Amino acid sequence: MPLVENALSLTGAEAYRRTPTSKMTRTVNIDDLRRRARRRLPRVVFDFLDGGAEDEVTLRRNRQAYEDIRLTPRILKGGTVDLSIDLFGQKFASPFMIGPTGLNGIYWPKGDLHLAGAAEDAGIGFAVSTASNSSMEEIAQRSGGPLWFQLYPWGKEAFSRALIDRASEAGYSALIITVDSLVGGKRERDLRHGFAHEITMSAPIVLDGLMHPGWLKSVWLSNNRPRLQNLVAFLGERASDKELADFTRSQRNPHFSWEDVRRIRKQWNGPLLIKGIMCAEDALRARQEGADGVIVSNHGGRQLDGAPATIDVIGDIAGQLDKDAKILLDGGIRRGSDTVKALALGAHGVLLGRAPLYGLAAHGREGVAQALSILEDELRRTMIFVGCQSVRDLGAQHIAAMKTGVAGPG
């Protein structure tokens, strides 16, 4: 259940005083959680969470694009709001789920399990990354909520085939293929720190760690140091953190193609989504190759810098796909109103990336729960302001204006 019950009957301060941890009482939006995460984490870890590629133009555009969209207020349209959606026969309490992100154990011990637990409590789904720090099997055993598995199509065919078989056996209900990271983005914050799936110790990084004792004690000096657990099966239990990190870097596969998508489609019996779609032509091709849906994503601005924001292109993609295709979106969502805008322009749901991770890095599972509660509360308020009683009824009529250059609804 959400942390904030019947939040609309309370003032903002009253609502958030009901959260279980007193130190969070002044946390009223996602940016507050970001600031708390920044204080708790060493710079190398925060920059990995917060940063993007090159000049971070796309990272900034992901936020700016939402601010360029205006909603149409409507009055006296009723106050009972239904936020629920159905995706592939599964019901979600809200039109968002926690998207796939890797190395979550570097923010909080057993971070993936905390994300899965908070998602289950909120009645939404959780997408588990190939690069998770808890194995897909452990997460499935300890979570009762909807789980999807996200595949990085690294290495040879046997690599992806083994991971897909494991996801199927563990009970994952949908498969996501991430196709926009076949080569790594130039993430300059990480390069300056020497960070590449592992922390390279240096005098400045050691000193920074000592200045963040809470993180240092709970993550780095504990038995919970993060490992890429889904990859241990390929190298063995004795593989070092460095060997696992080197393995991920060596497995990048720029030759992955639509032929490989067809192969995976034959292997996977459940819903299949392609993540990294940024134009209608690729969305249509994904459907032709058997995908049940697409995820409009620029990898949070971490890959191609200069790419448009996802909300910039969602309208054109939604306008050209058939009605049975499911369209999800991620990138830059920090407010409940952002979700309203995305759904009004054609998305069926959204995936949350950094927003719940800021909560995780700040306060663990309670922080994730609060991030989800904040977004749900803002979403419900915005729905009442625009006079729409169900998120399934959002459409172009709820958009008042869009800045020139932003693709509109199809």
N, C-alpha and C positions, 0 to 999 in steps of 0.2 A: 504493500500500500504506500502511496506517496507520503512523504514526511509531513507535508502541509495539508491537513484535512480541511475541506471547506474554506480554502484560503480566501475566496472572494467575499466571505462574510467578515473578514478581518482586515485591519490595516496591515500594510506591509511589515511594519515593526512587530505587530502582534503575531502575525503568521510565523515569521522566522524565529521568534523567541520560543516556538514550540519544537524546534529542532533539538536533538538529544544532547548536543555538546555545547556548553555555554560559550566556548571560545569562538563559535560560529555565529553568534547572535547578530553581529553587524554585517554579515555576509548577505547582501541582497541581490547581487547579480553575478554573472559569470566572470566579469572582469575582477570582482573582489576575490574570487577563488584564484584567478590567475596571479594576482598580487601576492596572495598567501603562498601559492606554489613557488613563486620566485624567491620569496624569503627563505623557504625551507630547503630548496634544492641548491646544490653547487651550480656554478655558472655553466659548466660543461653539460650538465644534465638538463638544466632549464633550457639552454639554447637548442639542444636536441629536440625537446618537446615543442618549443615555441617558434623555431626558425623555419626558413624556406630556402629556396634555391637562389643563387646569384644575388641580384639586387633586391630580391623579394617583392618585385612588382606585382606578380600574381598573388602572392600572399596578402598584400595590402588590398588588391582589387577584390578579392573574395569578400572582404568586409565592406569596402566602399560601394560595391554594386548593390548590396541590400539597402544601403542608405540612400541610393538614388531612386528607389522605388517608393511611391506613395500609395497608401491604402485609402479606400473610400469609407468614411464613417457612415453608418446607418443607425437610426434611432428607433426604439420601440419595436424591435423585431423579436423579442422573446429572450429569456435568459438561460434556458436549459441547453447546455452544450454537450454534444457527443463527440469526443475526441478519438474514438476507436476506429481502427481500420482493419481490413483483412488482407493478408498477403499470402498467397499460395495455400489457402485453406487454414491459415493460422491467424488468430485474432490478437491484435496488439492494443493495449489500453490507450496508447497515444501514437501519433503518426511518425514516431521516430524510434530508432534503435541505436545501440552503441555500435559504431562501425569498427572494422578491423584495424588494430594498431599493434605494432610490435614493441618488444622490450619494455613492457609495462612494469615489470618487476624492478626496473631501475628507479621508478618513482616511489614505490611503496612495496614492501614485501608481499609476495603472492598477489601482485596487482591484478592479474587476469581473473583470479577467483573473486576478488572484491568487485570488479566490474560486472562479472556474471551474476553475482549475488544481488547487487543493487538493481541490475536490469530485471532480474526475476521478481524482486519485490515491487518494482514499478509496473510490472505487467508488460514489459517490452522485450525485444530480442537482443541478442548479443552475437556479433560476428567475431569469431576467433581467428587470429592471424596465424599464418605459417610460422611467423617469428614470435609467437607467444612464449612467455617464460614458464608457464605451466603447460603440460602436455594437453593436447586436445582430449585425450581419454580422461585425464583427471578432471578437467573442466566439465565434461559431460556427466561424469559420475557424481559431481557435487552440485550440479545446477539442474533445476527443474523447469527452467524457462526455455523459450525457443532459442535454438542455437544454429547458426550458419557457420560454415567453414570457408575461410578465404585462402585461396591457393596462389602463392607466387610460383609461376611456371618456370622454376629454375632447372638447370641441369638437363639431363637426358630424360627420355620418356619414362624410364623406370622410376625416377624420382617422383614425378607427379602422380604416376599410377599408384605407387605405394601410399602416398599421403591421402589420395582420394579413397582408396580402399579402407584406410584407417578411419577416415571421417564417416564413411558409410557404416562401418561396423560399430562405431561409437554412437550412431543415431543422429548425426547432424542432418537437418531437414533441407538445407539448400547449400549450393556451392557457388562461391564467387571466384572468378578468375580475374586477378589484377593484371592488366596488360600495359600499364603506363610506366612500369619501372623495369623494363628489360635491360636498361642501362641505368646507372645511378645518376641522380641529379647532382649538380655541383652545389652542395650545401656548405656555404663558405664559413658559417659559424662553426660547424663540425670540423671542417678542415683546419681551422685555426687552433682548435683544441686537440687535433689528432684523434678525433673520435670517429670510429667506424665499426659499429656493433660491439665495441668494447672500449673501456676507458684506458687510455695510455697514460701511465703515471708520469708526472713531471713535478718539479718543485712547485710551480704555481697551482697545479691541480690538487696536490697534496695539501697545500696551505688552504685552498678554498674549501676542501673537504673538512678540514679541522675547524673552519669557521661555521660549519653547518653540522653541529654534533648530533642533532636529532636524526638527520638523514644518514650520517656516517655510522651511527650505532645500529640503526634499524636495518639498513640495507648493506652497507659495505663491510662492516665488521661482524656480521651475523652469519648464520648458516643459510640465509635466504638470498645470497648473492645470485643475481639473475643468470640463467643459462637458457640457451635456445633449445628447450626440451623436446620440441617436435623433431629436431634434427639429430638428437642423440642416437636414435636407432640407426642412423647411417654411419656413425663414427664410433659408437660404443660408449658405454658409461664412463670410461676413463678419459674420454676426450676432454681436453682443457678448454677453458673459455676462449682462449686465443685460437685453438684449432677449430672450434665451432664458428667463430667469427670469420676466420680465414675461409672456411668452407662456404659460408653464405656469399662472400665476395667472389669466390671462384665459380659459383654456380649461375651467375647472371647469364641469361640466354637471349641475346638480341635476335636470334633466328626464329624464335617462336612465331607461329603464323596461324592463319585461319585454318589451315589443314590440321594443326594441333588442336584447335578449338573443336573441330569436327570429331577428332579422336576422343577428346574428353567428353563430348556430348554423348558418344556411344557408351562410354564407360559409366557415366553418372546417370542414375535413374530418376533423380529428383529435379526440382527447379534449379536452373542454371542461369547465373547473371554474369555479365561482362562488366568489369569495373575499369574506368579510365576512358569512357566514351565522352567525346567533346564536340561531336558534329553529327548531323542527321545521317550522313552517308555511312558512317561507321555503325551507327545504331541500326540502320536498316540491314547492313551486312550481318551484324550480330544476330538479328532475327532470322535471316536467311540460313545461318549456320546452326540454328536450333536453340538459341538462347531464349529463355522465357522472359528475360528482362534485362535492363541495362542500368548501370550506376553512372550517372553523370558526375565525373570527378576529375580534378586536376591534381590529385594526390596532395591536397592541402597546400598547393603552391610550392611543393618540395621537389618537383621534377623539371618541367619546362617553364622557365621564367619568361614572362611575356604572353603566356596563354591567357585567354579570357577567364573571367570568373564563371563558375558553373551556373549561377543564376542568369548570366548573360546569354547562355545558349539553350537553357532548358525549354524555352518556348518553341523554338524552331524544331528541336528534337521531338517534343511531345506532339507538335502539329503534323509530323510526318509518319510517326509510328502507328501501327494498328491498335485498336482499342483493347486487345487482349494482352498487349505487352505491358509489363510493369516497369515503371520508370522511378528510380530513386536518385537522390542527389546528396552530395556532401560538399563541404568546403565553406568555412567562414560562419557557420551558424552559431550565434552567441545570444540570440533573443528568441522568445516564443514567436514574435512577429515575423522573424525570418522564415520560420516554418510555414506560416500563413502565406507568405509571399511565394515560397517555392511551390506549395500545393496549388495556389491560385494560377500559377503559370504552367501547371501540367504534371508536377511530380505526384506520385502516389504515396510517397513517404520520404523521410530524410534519414541520413546516417550522421551520427554525432562523432566527431573525432576529438579535437582538443578540449572541448567544453567539459566532458566528464573526466578527461585526464587531468585538467587543472584541479578538479575536485579531488581526484585520487592522490595527486601529488601533495595537496594541502592537508587532507584529513583522512585518507584511506577510504574505506567503504562509505563512511558517513559523508565524506565530501562528494563522492559520486552520487549518492542519494540526494544530496542537497542540490547538486547541479541539475539533476533530472527534475526535481521538485520545482526549482526556479523556472526552468523552461516550460514545464507543464502549466504552472500558474500563469506565466506571461502569455502562453498560447491561449489558455481559456479566457483570459481578460480580452485579448485581441479579438477573439472570435465574437465576443459580445459586442465589442466596439464596432465591428464591421457588420453586425447583424446577421451572422451566419450560425445556424444551430448544429451543423454537422461538418466536420472537416471534409467529408466526401462531397459536399456541395460547393466547396470553394472553386472559384473560376475567375475569368477575366473581368467579370463585373465588379470584383472586389479590388481591382487595381485602379487607382485614380490617375496615376501618372508614372511615366518611366523616363529617365534621362535619355537623351538622344544617343543612339549607338547601342542601347541594350535591346537584345532581341525580345520581341513581344510574343504573346501567345499565338500559336498557330491557328 
